[in-house]
Amino acid sequence: MGTPTFQAPRRAARPWLRVFVTGLVLWVLTVLVILLTQNPNLIPTLVLLGSFLVPVTFVVWAFERRDTGELTPTLVFSTFLTGGVLGVLAASLLETYLLHPSPWLFVGVGLIEEAVKLCALAVLTRHLATKTMRDGMILGAAVGFGFAAFESAGYAFTALFTENGLSLMQVVQTELLRGLLAPVGHGLWTGILGGVLFRASTRHHFLITYRLIVAYVGVSLLHALWDSMHSIALVVTLLLTGSPAQYRLLETGWMPRPTDEQVRLFTFLSWAGLAVISVIGIAWLVGLWHSTRRPYNPPPGWRIPTATPPH
């Protein structure tokens, strides 16, 4: 009799895609119904669907690539929800009382937000008996995407209120933009930190290592550059194309009217800067992911055959 082969149970094809398509259809239908009925009671539905669609989709996609059976749907969901809320609350408190307007404001934001997400991840996953780097990246991404979802909901809700009253288009534009950028933001940065944290762990404790400190500083700087790219692009545009008249207006506290060339250059620099930051973060994440092998988990009841001793 030949050696039996193990066949993994078949999974539903691309559940993340079903989640995304279903959520997108519901979001579009919500926009259409609000336009037709002008019912403001549907605004919270629109905000929640648009803010959570992309983060939830990426968490489902990442969950399919888990290393161990300890990453249950319940654990990932609680990490996404609880970690996201704790991160947003802690960041809001610390930024309110510790940060003030200065050229280093965005550096402080990056350091605070990455620290609170890392702490939330460590607290919520401290009980895990097996901590692999890939599982740490998945759980870190779950915390980051939870943070991004709640933060985006806040931005979308704020965008609703304008000088001319409630603006549905402002909400839609905000959710579309933040949805497009969500995969290369909080989830990416905290995914990197989660992998490094779990790599430095023991069975019962997380360790603060040199690699973890370097990773924390690195993702915080990427975060700060991301948040400040608008200001950086504006300064570079003025340095390259600014006229003496524009400089004089700036010295007196007035914002000069940009030329068409300056608008195009500013737009290019803003998006190019975000693209470079995204590529650096993605390359870092992919490098970490491929720097470790998946642990081998044999199927239940399967044993490694041993040599038969000679009679």
Secondary structure, 3 states (H helix, E strand, C coil): CCCCCCCCCCCCCCHHHHHHHHHHHHHHHHHHHHHHHCCHHHHHHHHHHHHHHHHHHHHHHHHCCCCCCCCCHHHHHHHHHHHHHHHHHHHHHHHHHHCCCCCCHHHHHHHHHHHHHHHHHHHHHCCCCCCCHHHHHHHHHHHHHHHHHHHHHHHHHHHCEECCEECHHHHHHHHHHHHHHHHHCHHHHHHHHHHHHHHCECCCCECCCHHHHHHHHHHHHHHHHHHHHHHHHHHHHHHHHCCHHHHHHHHCCCCCCCCHHHHHHHHHHHHHHHHHHHHHHHHHHHHHHHCCCCCCCCCCCCCCCCCCCCC
